[in-house]
Amino acid sequence: MTIKKRKYNNSQGQMPQAKSKKNMAKRENDSFSVKDLMQSFINENNLSKGMQKIKAEEIWNQMMGPGVANHTSGVKLQNKTLIIQLTSSVLREELSYGKEKIIKMINEEFGDEIISKLLLI
């Protein structure tokens, strides 16, 4: 087995040196949680309304359970109005009696008054 000598591109034929500490980026010791970083990213890029739309569907399915979720064909959040598309007219009628309670429960899950009107179609 033969060992080949490495050739280097510098004029002295020496091994290149590591970058000095001056040129390396300084590492900050501040630590952040992933949750805080994601929240900061969402706020800086004006993504909060989009995230609320996604969370509205998740909350609806979680709160109403699998029975109602199976008869739900769409969940949209537009201008403080939660629009729920249902495939069952009987279920639509039943849920219409408790609209105010549903709005209150969903807003409590959000931790803010995101929804002011519930539209069942």
C-alpha positions as CSV (number, residue, x, y, z in Angstrom):
1,M,0.0,0.0,0.0
2,T,1.4,3.4,-0.9
3,I,0.6,6.7,0.7
4,K,0.3,9.7,-1.6
5,K,1.3,13.1,-0.5
6,R,-1.4,15.7,-0.6
7,K,-0.9,18.8,-2.7
8,Y,-2.2,22.0,-1.3
9,N,-3.1,25.1,-3.4
10,N,-1.2,27.6,-1.3
11,S,2.3,28.8,-2.2
12,Q,4.1,27.1,0.6
13,G,2.5,23.7,0.1
14,Q,1.3,23.7,3.7
15,M,-2.0,22.6,5.1
16,P,-4.6,25.4,5.2
17,Q,-5.2,26.9,8.6
18,A,-8.6,27.1,10.3
19,K,-10.4,30.5,10.2
20,S,-9.6,32.7,13.1
21,K,-12.1,33.3,15.8
22,K,-12.5,36.9,14.6
23,N,-14.1,35.7,11.3
24,M,-16.4,33.1,12.9
25,A,-19.9,34.2,13.9
26,K,-20.3,34.8,17.5
27,R,-22.7,32.4,19.2
28,E,-25.3,33.9,21.5
29,N,-26.0,32.2,24.8
30,D,-29.7,33.2,24.8
31,S,-31.9,30.2,24.6
32,F,-35.5,30.2,23.2
33,S,-38.2,27.5,23.2
34,V,-39.4,26.2,19.9
35,K,-42.9,27.5,20.8
36,D,-41.6,31.0,21.3
37,L,-39.6,30.9,18.1
38,M,-42.6,29.7,16.1
39,Q,-44.9,32.3,17.6
40,S,-42.3,35.0,16.8
41,F,-42.1,33.7,13.2
42,I,-45.9,33.7,12.8
43,N,-46.2,37.2,14.2
44,E,-43.4,38.7,12.1
45,N,-44.8,37.2,8.8
46,N,-48.4,38.0,9.5
47,L,-49.5,34.4,9.6
48,S,-51.7,34.5,12.6
49,K,-55.0,34.6,10.7
50,G,-54.0,31.6,8.7
51,M,-53.0,29.7,11.8
52,Q,-56.4,30.6,13.4
53,K,-58.2,29.1,10.4
54,I,-56.3,25.9,10.8
55,K,-56.8,25.8,14.5
56,A,-60.5,26.5,14.1
57,E,-61.0,23.2,12.2
58,E,-58.9,21.3,14.8
59,I,-60.9,22.8,17.7
60,W,-64.2,22.0,16.0
61,N,-63.3,18.4,15.4
62,Q,-61.9,18.0,18.9
63,M,-64.8,19.7,20.7
64,M,-67.7,18.1,18.7
65,G,-66.2,14.6,18.7
66,P,-66.2,12.0,15.9
67,G,-70.0,11.8,15.5
68,V,-70.2,15.4,14.4
69,A,-66.8,15.4,12.7
70,N,-68.0,12.6,10.4
71,H,-70.9,14.8,9.2
72,T,-68.8,17.9,8.8
73,S,-67.7,18.5,5.2
74,G,-66.0,21.9,5.7
75,V,-64.9,24.4,8.4
76,K,-64.0,27.9,7.4
77,L,-63.2,31.0,9.4
78,Q,-63.9,34.3,7.7
79,N,-64.1,37.7,9.4
80,K,-65.0,36.4,12.9
81,T,-67.6,34.1,11.4
82,L,-67.1,30.3,11.7
83,I,-68.8,28.6,8.7
84,I,-69.6,24.9,9.2
85,Q,-70.7,22.8,6.3
86,L,-72.7,19.8,7.5
87,T,-74.0,16.8,5.5
88,S,-76.9,16.1,7.9
89,S,-79.9,18.5,8.1
90,V,-81.0,16.9,11.4
91,L,-77.6,17.6,12.9
92,R,-77.6,21.1,11.6
93,E,-81.0,21.8,13.3
94,E,-79.8,20.3,16.6
95,L,-76.6,22.3,16.6
96,S,-78.5,25.5,15.8
97,Y,-80.1,25.4,19.2
98,G,-76.7,25.7,20.9
99,K,-74.9,28.3,18.7
100,E,-74.1,30.7,21.5
101,K,-72.7,27.9,23.7
102,I,-70.6,26.6,20.8
103,I,-69.2,30.0,20.1
104,K,-68.4,30.5,23.8
105,M,-66.6,27.1,24.0
106,I,-64.6,27.7,20.9
107,N,-63.5,31.2,22.0
108,E,-62.4,29.7,25.3
109,E,-60.3,27.2,23.5
110,F,-58.7,29.9,21.4
111,G,-58.1,32.0,24.6
112,D,-59.5,35.1,22.8
113,E,-62.7,36.2,21.1
114,I,-62.0,35.0,17.6
115,I,-65.5,34.0,16.7
116,S,-68.6,36.2,17.0
117,K,-71.0,34.3,14.7
118,L,-71.6,30.7,13.8
119,L,-73.1,29.8,10.5
120,L,-74.3,26.2,9.9
121,I,-74.9,25.4,6.3
